[in-house]
Amino acid sequence: MNKSENPQLHSFLKLFSLFIFLFSAGFAAPSLHAQDWVRTGTNLGVQRIRLAAADFKPGTMDAQTTPLKTVFDQTFYTDLKNAGIFDMVSRSMAPPVMPGSPQEINLTQWSAAPSSAEMVAFGAIGVSGGRVNVQGYLFDTKNAQTPQVLGKQYSDNATEEAARQIAHRFADEIITRLGGVPGIAETKIYFVSNRSGNKQIWAMDYDGENEHQLTHVSGIALSPRVSPDNSRVAFSELGKYGWSIRMYSIELGRLVAFSSWTGTTITPAWTSDGSKLAFSSSHSGDPEIYTCDASGGSQHRVTAFRGPDSSPVWNPKTNSQIAWVSGRTSLPQIYIMDADGANITRMTDGGYATSPSWSPNGQFLAFAWNRHYGPGAPGGQDIYIMDIASKRWVQLTHEEGMNDFPSWSPDGRHIVFQREQNGHSELWSMLADGTQQQQLTHGGSNSMPNWSWK
Amino acid sequence: MQFTYRRSLTLAAGLAALLTVAGCHKKPAPPPPPPPTPAAAPAPTAAITATPDTINAGGSVVLTWHTSDATDVSIEGLGQVAANGTQTVNPANSTSYHLVARGDGGSADATANVTVNSAPVQNNIAESNIDEAAFEQSVKPVFYDYDSYDIRADAQTTIQADANFLNQHPDLKVVVGGYCDERGSTEYNLALGENRANAAKQALVSAGVSPDRLRTVSYGKEKQFCTDHSESCWQLNRRGQFTLDR
């Protein structure tokens, strides 16, 4: 069941095929479990497409064209680079030209060294009458007869935000066409920030831009989980009578009704169809995992074992399994069970393991793990991913702060997580092999990221 | 000796009889003058009441007293007072208010007893005076081992003392807060903090405190008592803390 594959995600599996091979090689001998520094080398054996993104040509003489073009070019290039599936032609290697239309591009100029591009994205951006208009193209430099792969037009109000969003949309078109699964440049990340004074739920674009505060609750807000349709964010809030689950409507910009127990009722998690949530509650006196419908009703208790149980997450592929954290044997470990509580399987074999996130294809768990955890013991808290079927794991972060709360991107190629260094926490993203780590937030304390479903 | 006494009585009676018969015709002797007595000097009177006669510590009592034919009226502990009056007093302990009235005709006294309950029972006047600081002086936190929510052996005396205080103040309601140190994961620590709070609650219940008076809140590692990064500090943060539920 765990190994069921979705043809749509075939390329995702291809991405991981090499490092699954390395898992197998690395853990053929149990003694190699202590090996921290497996360099998985995702895509090392897979030729990345060499892609050039030309600076777009200014389409009009309007004074707004230049500032919006600057934002567009920067965002567009970064999106393609972040995708993790391209070997990007650096700006210094690219021909110093700005072809604005198919008539203006000389493909051999781009396919020749040093740019050596297999694909080139180009076009024009111009502002007129308060609107920004973009024409974007993707050409295959090896196909002289019919080089055009994509041709797109976009128009919106002439704002920096619109220019950024158009860049995301065009980049996602290219990533989807060349990468096989939808790009993530238009996705959002929900998180906790204390920048307004107390911990509230915030949102930002996947690249850290456009940060904005969503909730203005009086207590402490934690554990945001966006619904699969991007319409609502479930989170937990500490009020006078303890923790309860609250529901924020992104569309309405305010809290909406959700019936929740109090006590310690925390860590909501949506099914991928948005019809149910799992959560942890002390309703019975001991923290246990429950499920409920999308409005908080029809609660069903799933676990029954003394000790802390928290942080459930559904298998998004089937919605028939739940992974969660349990302290039933002392230090917290990651477990998996059927959604009715049957077939409990312990996944981690020791240490301090928390914060599971289930990969979109259902095959992997990302989680935080401190394998040497204990009072005074050395060792860090790092992000790992585990192949569920084999329980083989690989470490993604090394010797950089305390890492926690990984959350998969919808394309399964990226992970956002929190990293605590020098006493404060920031959000970082990386490819799912641990490379291309980049800091997304700066300032305040930012934690518990949750990547949107689309 | 009694025999001797009887004989003399018999003798005296015989002599008296002889004298009476012999002196029948004599003029009777004049009566002796009455002893000299002071004119118009009746004995003083005194009465005192205390309302109410039973209070809790910190409460007050109204004393009311009446005297007559007294020139010197005093209440022990209060000194000289008017012949009639009222006074409000705040005895800290059970007290007998002893009223003494002295006059030319002698003296009189009266007593009013006031009982003070040092531990107020079934009266929340005093409990409303217990503030957070006073409460936490009396109801101490319990501390936990790393990643554990078991009540340690060294916490049992604390729990017993806490329960005694709460049993003496049955109208107080209590929030049992569960806290964790800064290490570990935020969400798991909320669940662990709930287990800690619940363990402390159950320990109090076992010591006789009604569960209806206790509710748990987990603070996980969201609120810290100590912010250093050391085991001594972490120990202070791994606690079950009791606060007034208002």
Interface residues (C-beta under 8 A of the other chain):
Chain A: K199 I220 L222 S223 L238 Y241 G242 W243 G263 T264 I266 T267 S280 S282 G285 D286 P287 G307 P308 D309 S310 S311 V325 G327 S330 L331 P332 Y352 T354 S355 A368 G374 P375 G376 D404 F405 S447 M448
Chain B: Y146 D147 S148 Y149 G184 S185 T186 E187 Y188 L190 A191 L192 G193 E194 N195 N198 R215 T216 V217 S218 Y219 E222 E231
